[in-house]
Amino acid sequence: MKLRVKQFFHSIIYSILIALLVSFFAIFFNLSVRKTIDLINQHLIFSFSYILLPIVASFITWGLYSYYLDHDYSGLGIVQVLVELKFIKTFLMKPLSILINLFGAFISLVFGMSVGRFGPVVHLGASIGSNVAHYFKLDDEDIRLLVGCGAAAAITSVFKIPFFATVFVLEVLYKKHFYELLTPVLLSSVIALIISNIFTNNTFLNLPYNQFLNLYIIDYLFLLIFGVIMGLVSILVIELISKSTTLFSNMKTSMFRYLIAALIVGFISFLLPLNFEIHENTTYRVLSGEFDSQILMLILLAKSFTTAITLGSGYIGGNFYPAVTIGATVGMIYNKLLIGFNSNINSQGIFGLVGVGAIIASSFNAPISGIILILEISKSYELILPSILVVSIAVSIVYFIYRKDIFTKQYKNLVNYCKKARG
């Protein structure tokens, strides 16, 4: 009993220390990205810059790959954290590799490639937790704890969604091993939220929803259909990334691969400048109802293909925020299609919000996280029932029909690589 109490208090102390440390690094990385993007947007005088900047990103990324990452399959993102938790003490969390990959993600983000900040932020927080644990020579279980606490603190300090961060880490990284890890991970999220509130005013979308939701019978049918649609959209997004990865892997040289991807993404951004915009801003504008159906369809097509091309060609970055933008866009398109029906739910524009949680839940195989994300974005428990209906159906479609999530292929490849590297 005394030993268990001692271990519990140790875990609490670790979680607080990691939260304090991770928050500053994650906030710095996020602010660097946002400020650089703002600076670049202020000087986007010529439309050709939408093509030129991704080309610059291709050369820098190729340089990083050629001189620093040629024999390093570590990458940057949630998959790498999952593999680190499986093996512990791999090369995936080495400080130099993390710094190089973070710089690569920074280049992808600020020069217009279609990736997100979520994956890099999670890996940054997890790597700090891992390296601190190794420095103090902690055992494997404590290392796993600090990896999770670091990831949760990083998510919260950047996006200010502490409950989602906690559940996401427990559900996705720890594979639903909730009980013994819940308190320290949640505490790390709360500490990170306090620090983030001190230094930044940014919040994740910040779309309060305060209307009373009175569902008609037909609304339940619309929700069920939307759940099926979101499940199919998730499968399509995962397949696009998978097919793109296969296509680009057949190209002979990495420079050619990066350049072709940059030209395609740049040309699409030239035709649709919205594609160059940071995902957070686009998603907010989509959910605010700013765009008509035609523009929403263009955003959906552009984001789906450029994200698949960017990630498939090997650029460093995350797939979380692109998925958020796609889910919000599909939801708002569906919402507009229902105008004219005798429905209450579509008139209030909530399908966009529910779409965000549904695509994250189904593509990441994280149903509870998806529901929590909807509630934290909307700040309304009126959406519990719609969220549960749509998320459960979307997750079931992907799980029982497709049998894979967005991490499956890359996770298997990296696990096999680590097994060979470890002999």
LINDANOR-V923177 format. One record per residue. N is the residue number from 1. RES is the residue in three letters. SS is DSSP state (@ for helix, = for strand, . for the rest). PSI is psi in whole degrees, 0 to 359 (999 if undefined). D_LAST is the distance of its C-alpha to the last C-alpha in whole Angstrom. Layout:
[[N;RES;SS;PSI;D_LAST] [N;RES;SS;PSI;D_LAST]]
This chain:
[[1;MET;.;313;39] [2;LYS;@;322;40] [3;LEU;@;318;36] [4;ARG;@;320;35] [5;VAL;@;318;38] [6;LYS;@;316;36] [7;GLN;@;323;33] [8;PHE;@;314;35] [9;PHE;@;326;37] [10;HIS;@;317;34] [11;SER;@;324;32] [12;ILE;@;314;36] [13;ILE;@;315;36] [14;TYR;@;315;32] [15;SER;@;322;33] [16;ILE;@;313;36] [17;LEU;@;316;35] [18;ILE;@;319;32] [19;ALA;@;316;35] [20;LEU;@;316;37] [21;LEU;@;312;34] [22;VAL;@;320;32] [23;SER;@;316;36] [24;PHE;@;317;37] [25;PHE;@;316;34] [26;ALA;@;317;34] [27;ILE;@;318;38] [28;PHE;@;314;37] [29;PHE;@;314;35] [30;ASN;@;315;37] [31;LEU;@;323;40] [32;SER;@;316;39] [33;VAL;@;310;38] [34;ARG;@;315;42] [35;LYS;@;321;44] [36;THR;@;319;42] [37;ILE;@;317;43] [38;ASP;@;318;46] [39;LEU;@;316;47] [40;ILE;@;317;46] [41;ASN;@;328;48] [42;GLN;@;336;51] [43;HIS;.;16;51] [44;LEU;.;79;50] [45;ILE;.;319;53] [46;PHE;.;140;52] [47;SER;.;332;51] [48;PHE;.;341;49] [49;SER;@;332;47] [50;TYR;@;333;45] [51;ILE;@;321;44] [52;LEU;@;317;43] [53;LEU;@;315;41] [54;PRO;@;327;38] [55;ILE;@;319;38] [56;VAL;@;317;38] [57;ALA;@;323;35] [58;SER;@;319;33] [59;PHE;@;319;34] [60;ILE;@;316;32] [61;THR;@;318;29] [62;TRP;@;320;29] [63;GLY;@;317;29] [64;LEU;@;316;27] [65;TYR;@;317;24] [66;SER;@;319;25] [67;TYR;@;339;25] [68;TYR;.;329;23] [69;LEU;.;13;20] [70;ASP;.;321;20] [71;HIS;.;24;16] [72;ASP;.;112;16] [73;TYR;.;18;16] [74;SER;.;316;17] [75;GLY;.;199;20] [76;LEU;.;121;23] [77;GLY;.;189;24] [78;ILE;@;323;24] [79;VAL;@;318;21] [80;GLN;@;323;19] [81;VAL;@;319;20] [82;LEU;@;317;20] [83;VAL;@;322;16] [84;GLU;@;319;16] [85;LEU;@;331;18] [86;LYS;@;316;16] [87;PHE;@;320;13] [88;ILE;.;137;15] [89;LYS;.;45;14] [90;THR;.;182;12] [91;PHE;@;0;13] [92;LEU;@;345;16] [93;MET;@;17;19] [94;LYS;.;134;19] [95;PRO;@;315;22] [96;LEU;@;316;23] [97;SER;@;320;21] [98;ILE;@;316;23] [99;LEU;@;317;26] [100;ILE;@;315;25] [101;ASN;@;324;25] [102;LEU;@;320;28] [103;PHE;@;320;30] [104;GLY;@;318;29] [105;ALA;@;320;30] [106;PHE;@;316;33] [107;ILE;@;314;34] [108;SER;@;318;33] [109;LEU;@;314;35] [110;VAL;@;341;38] [111;PHE;.;19;39] [112;GLY;.;6;39] [113;MET;.;150;36] [114;SER;.;79;36] [115;VAL;.;170;33] [116;GLY;=;172;34] [117;ARG;.;342;33] [118;PHE;@;308;32] [119;GLY;@;309;28] [120;PRO;@;321;28] [121;VAL;@;317;30] [122;VAL;@;315;28] [123;HIS;@;321;25] [124;LEU;@;310;27] [125;GLY;@;317;28] [126;ALA;@;321;25] [127;SER;@;324;23] [128;ILE;@;315;26] [129;GLY;@;317;26] [130;SER;@;315;22] [131;ASN;@;324;23] [132;VAL;@;317;26] [133;ALA;@;319;24] [134;HIS;@;322;21] [135;TYR;@;321;24] [136;PHE;.;8;26] [137;LYS;.;44;23] [138;LEU;.;161;24] [139;ASP;.;175;22] [140;ASP;@;321;20] [141;GLU;@;321;23] [142;ASP;@;325;25] [143;ILE;@;314;22] [144;ARG;@;320;22] [145;LEU;@;313;26] [146;LEU;@;328;26] [147;VAL;@;313;24] [148;GLY;@;318;27] [149;CYS;@;319;30] [150;GLY;@;318;29] [151;ALA;@;315;28] [152;ALA;@;318;32] [153;ALA;@;321;34] [154;ALA;@;315;33] [155;ILE;@;313;34] [156;THR;@;319;37] [157;SER;@;333;38] [158;VAL;@;316;38] [159;PHE;@;347;39] [160;LYS;.;47;41] [161;ILE;.;75;40] [162;PRO;@;324;39] [163;PHE;@;321;39] [164;PHE;@;316;37] [165;ALA;@;316;35] [166;THR;@;308;34] [167;VAL;@;322;34] [168;PHE;@;314;32] [169;VAL;@;315;29] [170;LEU;@;322;30] [171;GLU;@;321;30] [172;VAL;@;311;28] [173;LEU;@;316;25] [174;TYR;.;2;25] [175;LYS;.;47;26] [176;LYS;.;22;30] [177;HIS;.;82;29] [178;PHE;.;308;32] [179;TYR;@;306;34] [180;GLU;@;343;32] [181;LEU;@;353;31] [182;LEU;@;309;34] [183;THR;@;307;36] [184;PRO;@;323;34] [185;VAL;@;316;33] [186;LEU;@;319;37] [187;LEU;@;319;38] [188;SER;@;319;35] [189;SER;@;316;37] [190;VAL;@;316;40] [191;ILE;@;316;40] [192;ALA;@;322;38] [193;LEU;@;318;41] [194;ILE;@;314;44] [195;ILE;@;317;42] [196;SER;@;321;42] [197;ASN;@;332;46] [198;ILE;@;320;47] [199;PHE;@;337;45] [200;THR;.;159;45] [201;ASN;.;0;48] [202;ASN;.;143;45] [203;THR;.;163;45] [204;PHE;.;100;43] [205;LEU;.;314;45] [206;ASN;.;61;48] [207;LEU;.;81;50] [208;PRO;.;141;52] [209;TYR;.;107;54] [210;ASN;.;13;57] [211;GLN;.;148;59] [212;PHE;.;132;59] [213;LEU;.;111;58] [214;ASN;.;104;60] [215;LEU;.;134;58] [216;TYR;.;169;61] [217;ILE;@;318;60] [218;ILE;@;334;59] [219;ASP;@;325;56] [220;TYR;@;322;54] [221;LEU;@;316;54] [222;PHE;@;322;53] [223;LEU;@;318;50] [224;LEU;@;316;49] [225;ILE;@;319;49] [226;PHE;@;323;47] [227;GLY;@;318;44] [228;VAL;@;316;44] [229;ILE;@;315;44] [230;MET;@;325;42] [231;GLY;@;316;39] [232;LEU;@;322;40] [233;VAL;@;319;39] [234;SER;@;316;36] [235;ILE;@;318;35] [236;LEU;@;316;36] [237;VAL;@;314;35] [238;ILE;@;317;31] [239;GLU;@;321;32] [240;LEU;@;316;33] [241;ILE;@;318;30] [242;SER;@;313;28] [243;LYS;@;321;30] [244;SER;@;319;30] [245;THR;@;316;27] [246;THR;@;316;27] [247;LEU;@;311;30] [248;PHE;@;332;29] [249;SER;@;340;25] [250;ASN;.;352;27] [251;MET;.;143;29] [252;LYS;.;318;28] [253;THR;.;148;28] [254;SER;@;324;27] [255;MET;@;316;30] [256;PHE;@;320;32] [257;ARG;@;311;30] [258;TYR;@;321;31] [259;LEU;@;316;35] [260;ILE;@;315;36] [261;ALA;@;317;35] [262;ALA;@;319;37] [263;LEU;@;319;40] [264;ILE;@;311;40] [265;VAL;@;317;39] [266;GLY;@;319;42] [267;PHE;@;320;44] [268;ILE;@;320;44] [269;SER;@;327;45] [270;PHE;@;319;47] [271;LEU;@;327;49] [272;LEU;.;87;48] [273;PRO;@;337;48] [274;LEU;@;332;47] [275;ASN;@;337;44] [276;PHE;@;339;43] [277;GLU;.;148;44] [278;ILE;.;141;42] [279;HIS;@;323;41] [280;GLU;@;314;42] [281;ASN;@;316;46] [282;THR;@;315;46] [283;THR;@;317;45] [284;TYR;@;316;48] [285;ARG;@;322;50] [286;VAL;@;310;49] [287;LEU;@;338;49] [288;SER;.;354;53] [289;GLY;.;25;54] [290;GLU;.;331;55] [291;PHE;.;151;54] [292;ASP;.;179;56] [293;SER;@;322;54] [294;GLN;@;315;54] [295;ILE;@;320;52] [296;LEU;@;319;50] [297;MET;@;320;49] [298;LEU;@;319;48] [299;ILE;@;316;46] [300;LEU;@;311;44] [301;LEU;@;316;43] [302;ALA;@;313;42] [303;LYS;@;321;40] [304;SER;@;313;38] [305;PHE;@;319;38] [306;THR;@;327;37] [307;THR;@;315;34] [308;ALA;@;319;33] [309;ILE;@;316;33] [310;THR;@;309;32] [311;LEU;@;322;29] [312;GLY;@;330;28] [313;SER;.;351;28] [314;GLY;.;7;26] [315;TYR;.;149;28] [316;ILE;.;128;27] [317;GLY;.;181;29] [318;GLY;=;164;29] [319;ASN;.;2;31] [320;PHE;@;304;33] [321;TYR;@;323;36] [322;PRO;@;320;36] [323;ALA;@;322;36] [324;VAL;@;314;39] [325;THR;@;317;41] [326;ILE;@;315;41] [327;GLY;@;317;41] [328;ALA;@;320;44] [329;THR;@;315;46] [330;VAL;@;318;46] [331;GLY;@;318;47] [332;MET;@;326;50] [333;ILE;@;313;51] [334;TYR;@;320;51] [335;ASN;@;318;53] [336;LYS;@;328;56] [337;LEU;@;334;56] [338;LEU;.;356;57] [339;ILE;.;130;60] [340;GLY;.;337;63] [341;PHE;.;156;62] [342;ASN;.;76;64] [343;SER;.;149;61] [344;ASN;.;328;60] [345;ILE;.;323;56] [346;ASN;@;336;56] [347;SER;@;341;59] [348;GLN;@;2;57] [349;GLY;.;36;54] [350;ILE;.;351;51] [351;PHE;@;330;49] [352;GLY;@;315;48] [353;LEU;@;314;47] [354;VAL;@;326;45] [355;GLY;@;325;44] [356;VAL;@;308;41] [357;GLY;@;324;40] [358;ALA;@;319;40] [359;ILE;@;325;38] [360;ILE;@;316;35] [361;ALA;@;315;36] [362;SER;@;322;35] [363;SER;@;334;32] [364;PHE;@;359;30] [365;ASN;.;53;31] [366;ALA;.;72;33] [367;PRO;@;318;36] [368;ILE;@;319;37] [369;SER;@;318;36] [370;GLY;@;317;38] [371;ILE;@;315;41] [372;ILE;@;321;41] [373;LEU;@;316;40] [374;ILE;@;315;44] [375;LEU;@;322;46] [376;GLU;@;326;44] [377;ILE;@;312;45] [378;SER;@;335;49] [379;LYS;.;35;50] [380;SER;.;126;51] [381;TYR;@;0;51] [382;GLU;@;338;53] [383;LEU;@;8;50] [384;ILE;@;310;48] [385;LEU;@;310;50] [386;PRO;@;322;49] [387;SER;@;314;46] [388;ILE;@;316;45] [389;LEU;@;308;46] [390;VAL;@;314;45] [391;VAL;@;315;41] [392;SER;@;320;41] [393;ILE;@;315;42] [394;ALA;@;315;40] [395;VAL;@;319;37] [396;SER;@;319;38] [397;ILE;@;312;38] [398;VAL;@;317;35] [399;TYR;@;316;33] [400;PHE;@;334;35] [401;ILE;@;311;36] [402;TYR;@;327;33] [403;ARG;.;17;30] [404;LYS;.;158;28] [405;ASP;.;187;28] [406;ILE;.;344;28] [407;PHE;.;345;24] [408;THR;@;306;23] [409;LYS;@;312;22] [410;GLN;@;324;20] [411;TYR;@;314;18] [412;LYS;@;317;17] [413;ASN;@;318;16] [414;LEU;@;324;14] [415;VAL;@;315;12] [416;ASN;@;321;11] [417;TYR;@;318;10] [418;CYS;@;322;9] [419;LYS;@;319;6] [420;LYS;@;319;5] [421;ALA;@;328;5] [422;ARG;.;357;4] [423;GLY;.;999;0]]
